[in-house]
Amino acid sequence: MVGLEVSPFVVASGNMAGRTDVTPLLMSDRVPTRFVNTLLRMVDDRGYDFSTILDDAGLDFDPLNKDDPAYRDEISAMQYSRIYQSVLSLLQDETFGTTGSELVAPGAFRMMCYCIISCRNLGQAIQRASEFYRTFFDERSQLYANFSDQFARVGYRTISREERPRVAVADGYGLSLWHRFFGWLCGRPLELKRVDFSGDTPERLEKYEELFGCPLYFNQVNDLLYFDSACLAWPLVHTEHSLREFLRTAPYQLLLMESNPQGRNLSAQVKAMIGHEFSEGFPGFETISRALNMSAPTLRRRLKREGTTFQQLKDEARCEAAKLCLDRPELSINEVALQMGFTDPSAFHRSFKKWTQLTPGQFRASRRARKS
C-alpha cells in the first residue's frame, strides 16, 4: 500500500475488539497523545520499529512512555494524521480488520473519492459512493443510503446482532467522519436532524451528544445519519487537486472541520481548507469564502471575532508544515522552501524566523540535537 492514500474511515464499521482509542471521538486541532497508542502498539506487536514513524511526524518523545521527559498530553492533528498514514501504509491494512470483510482492499476509499469528486451535487455523490461499496464489497463494508422528501439517511445496515452491545467509540467516530466528509465535499457543515445507533446507550453519552449536536436514538435497526433532503442538491466545491491534498493528509482536514453550522470554530475550518500542501499555491480568500457559502466581508468579520485573520491562519499552516518538512533529513532547506511555495529561499528564511524566532537551519539543528 506504499504510495497510496489511505482511508480516514478505518473504524467506520464492525467490531473493534476493545480498541476504543484508535481515534479521537471529539475533533479539534489538538489530539490527546493517548490516541496514537493503539496505532503504535499494532506496529510494535508485528515486530516493527516505530521510531521512524515518530520522527516523520515530528514527535520528539515516545507516546507509549509517560515517563519520557519530553512527554506531552496532546499532539497536533497533523502529527496524528502523519502517524495514522504511516501506520496504515506500513501494515498495508486499510481497515485495521474492523469491517470483517475479506474483500476490502488497500486504496478502496481513495478510488471511491475519485469516482465521486466529479458529481454534480451531494446526493449524486452519496449514491455513487453507495454503489461503489455495493459493487466491490460484501454487506459488512457497504454504505447504506435512503432518500425521502424530508430526510436523507446514510449509514450502515446491521447484518445480524443477537446481542446489542453498548455503542463504541468506533461507531460514533465512523458516522461522524462520514458526516464531516459530506460537509467537506460541499465546503460547509451539514446540520444533522438525528443519529440512530443499533447498540445500547454508551457510558459517556454526553460526548456523543457533543459530537453530533442532535437527538440520538439507540437500539435502532441501523446506524444512520439523518439530515434534510434539501442538502442533497448542494454542489460539490472540490476538485481532483484539492482531493489529492485531502487524501495525502487524511484525516487531518476532517479532524479540524467544524461540524456544527452554528459553531464558532470557523478558523479551524478555514485552516483545514488551507491545508498543508503549498507547492502549487494557496487557495485564495475568495475561493474559501465561496466554498463556505459566505461573502468575503462576512468571513473576514467572523475570523476577526475569533481573534484571527486569514493571513495568520496561512502563516500558522505554513509554519507547521515547514517544521514537519524540516524534520525530514532527505529534504534540503531549499527544497523545503519550494514545498512551502517560496520561489526565493531567502524569503522562506525570513518568514520562518518571523514565525519561530529561529532560522530553518537553527530549527533543524536544535531538533537533531534534541533527538541525539
N, C-alpha and C positions, 0 to 999 in steps of 0.2 A: 504494500500500500504506500510505499515511499513515493513522494512526489504527487500524491493525490490529496485534495482537500477532503476533510472528513466531516461526518455529520455532527451537529451540535445537539442532536436528539437521541443520543445513545441510550438514554434512560427513559425513553418516551413510552415504553410499554413493557409488560412482562414482570416476572418475579425477580426482585433484586437480591434475594437470598441474604438479606441482612445488610446489604451495602447501602446504608442510609446517608452516607456522607460523600457520595461520589460527586455531587454537585450542589451548589447552594440553593436553598429554597427561595430566599429573597434576593432580588437583583440590585446591584449598585456598582459604583466604580471601585469599590473595595470588596475583597472576598476573604472570609476567615481562612487562615492558613490551614486549619484542620481539614478543609475540604479537598486538599490535594493529597491527603494521607492515603486514602484508598487507591488513588491512581499510582502513587509511588510504591505502595505495597504490592500491587499487581505486577509491577516491573521487577521488584526485588524477589518476589516469590518465583518468578521464572528465571532467576539467576542473572538478571541484567544489572549493570551498574547505572544508577540513575543520576550520578553526579554531573554528567554532561548535559542531561535534561535540565537540571537546576541552573547550570552555567548559561545555557542558551536562553533561559527565561529571565536571567539577571538576578537570581536569588543567591545571596552570599551566606546562606545558612541552611541547615538540614531541617526541613519541616517535621520530620519524624522524631527529632531530638529537641525537646523543650528546654533542655539544659544547655543547648548551644548558646554561647554568649551573645550572638547576633540574632537570636530568635525573635521574630515579631508575630503578633497575633493576627495580623492582616497582611495580605499582598494585594497588588493591583489586579484589576480584572484582566488586563493584558498579560500579566505574568501567569495568571491562572490559565488563560487561553493558550499561552505558549506551551505550558506543561501538558495541558489537555491534548493539544495537537501532536506533540512529540510522543506521548504515551500511546495514543491510538496508532500513529504511524509505526512505532516500534513493535507493537503487539499485533499489528495487522488484523485488528478485530474491531470493525466499526461499531458493533453493538454491545461490546463487553459481555456478550452472551445473554443479554437481558430480554430479547424478544422471543426466545425459544424457537426461532425459526432456523432451519438448516439452509434456507435459501438466501439469507441476507448476505450480500457481497460487498466488499470494500468499494467505496465510491458511489454507492447507490443514491444517497441523499444528494451528492454533488450532481449526478446525472439528472435526477428529478428536478433540481433547481434550474438546470439549463433547459429542461423541457418546458418549464412554466414561465420563464422570465420574459418571453415574448407575448404572453397572453394579454388580452385587451384589458381585463379587469380581474378583481379578486375572485369573483365567482368562477370564472373560467379557469383561473389558476388552481383553485381548490379542487375543482372537478378533474382537471388534468393530473394533479398530484395523486388524487384518489385512484384514478385509472392506472397510473404508473405503478403504484404499490399493488393494486389488484392484479395487474398483468404479470408481475415478476415475483411476487412473494406470496407465501401462504397466509391464512387468515390471521395468524398471530401478529403479523407485521403490517397489516393493511390499515389504511386511513379511511375511516367511515365519514361520509358526508351526506346530509339530507337537508334540502331546502324547502321551505314553505313560504307563503305570502308574508308571514310575520317574522319567523326566525330561521336563521341558518344554524344547523347543528353539525359540528365537526368533532371527531374524536376517534375512539376505539370501541369496537364491539367486544363484549365479554363472551368468549367462546364457551367456556364451562367453568363454573366455580362452585363446587359443592359447599365449601366453606367461604365465608366472606371475611377475610382478614381486614384489619384496620388499613385505611388509606395510608400508603407510604410516601416518603419524600419523592420517590421516583414518579409516582402517579401525578402528584401536583406539579413537579418540575417539567415532566413531559408535556402536559397540557399547556402549562404556562409558556413554554418555549414555542409551541405552535402558535399560541395567541400572539406572542411578540413577533414571531416570524411573519405572520399575516400583516401585522402593523408595519413591520419593516418594509414589506413589499409595496405598501401603499404610502409610506412616508408619514403616517400619522397613527396615533394609538387607536385601538379598536375597543369600544366600550362593550363589556360583557353584560348580558342580562341574567345569566345563571350558569352554574357549572354543576354537572352531575358526576358522581363517583359511584362505582359499583361496590366499593368497600365500605366498611363501618367508619364512623366518625373518628378522625385521628385524635391523638392525645393533645397535640398543640393546635387546636382548631383556629386560634387567633392568627397564627402565621398564615394559614390558608386564606382566611378572610382578608388579611392584609395583602396577600399576593394577588388575589383575583378581584377584590373590591366589588363583589356582587353576591347575591344569595347562593349558598352552597347546599346541595342535596346529596344525601348518602344512601347507600343500599338501593341504588338505582340499577336499571338494566345494563347501561353502558356508561363509559367515561366520556363525557361530551361537554364541549363549549357551546353556549348559546349566544348569538348576537343578532342584531337587527338585520333583516334581509336586505335592507337598503344599502348596507355596506358592500354587498356583492357587486354593485355597479362601480365601486371606486376603481379608478385606473391604477395600474402598476407604474411606479415612478422610477424604477431601477433599470439598468442596462446590464449587458454581459460584463462590462468593465467594473461597475460597482459590485456586481455579483462575485467576481473573482476576488475582490478585496474582502468581501463578506466571508467567503469560504476560507480564505487564507488565514483569517484571524478568528474564526468561529470558536467559541460562542461570544466573543468579546462584545460585538455590537448589540447582541440581544441582552447581555448582562447589564449594559448601560441604558438600554432603551426604556423610556417612560411608558408604562403600560396603561396608565390612567389618563383619559383625555383631559381631566381637570387637574392633573398632577402638576407639581411645581418644580419638578426636576428636568426642566427643559434644557438646561445647559448640558446635562449628561447625554441627552438625546442628540443634541447638536454635535457634541464631541464624538459620539459614536458614528454619526453620519460623516464627519470629517475623516475618520478612520486613522490608519497608521501607514498607509502606502502613499508616498508623496512624489515618487519618481516621475509620475505623469501629471503632476499638478494637483491643486486642491479643488474640491467642489466649491463653487462660488457662493457668496452670501445669498444672492438672488435665487440660485438653484435650490439651496437648502430651505429658504423661506417658502418657495413654491411647493417643495416636497412636503413641507409641514402644513400646507394649506393656510398660510397666513401672509400678510403683507410684510415687506421688509421693515417698515417703521414699527409694526407690531412686534416682530421678532426682536428687533433691537431694544424696544422698550421692556419686553418681558425678560430678556437676558440682563438688562440693567437692574431690574427688580431683584434678580437672583445674585446681583453683585459681580457680574462679569460682562465681558464683551466677546464678540466673535473673534477678534484678534487675539485676546487672551486664551480662548479655547484652542485656537490654531497653534499658538505657541506651546501650550501645555501638551497637546497631542504630538507636536513635532519633537518637543524635548523628551518625552517618554519614549518615543520611537527611536530617537537618536541614541539614548542611553542603552537601549536594548541592542541596537546595531553595534555600538562601540564595545559591547561585551563579546562580540564575535571576532576573534583574533584573525580570522581569514580575510576580514574586510579592512582595507586601508582607510585612513581618515578621509581621504579624498573620495573614496567610494561611498563612504557613509554620507558625505555631503551631497553627492549626486542622488542617493536614495532618498534624502530628505528634501529634494527638489532645488538644491542650491547649485547653480552652474558655476559660481565663483566660490572656491573653498574658503577664501578669506572671509566672505560674508557668513559662511557657516560658523567659522571660528568666533566671529564677533557675536553672532546670535547665541551660540551655545554658552559663551562666557556670560552674556547678559542673563540667560536663564538660570545658570548654575553657579556663577562666580568662578568657574574653572574653564580652562581651555579643553577641547576634546582630548588632547594628549595628556593633560594633567588628570582628567577624569579617568581615562583608560589606565594610566599608571597607578592611580590610587586603588582602582578595582583589582588590578593584578596583585598589588602589594597585600591587599586585604585577603585575597584568596590564598596567596602563598603563606 
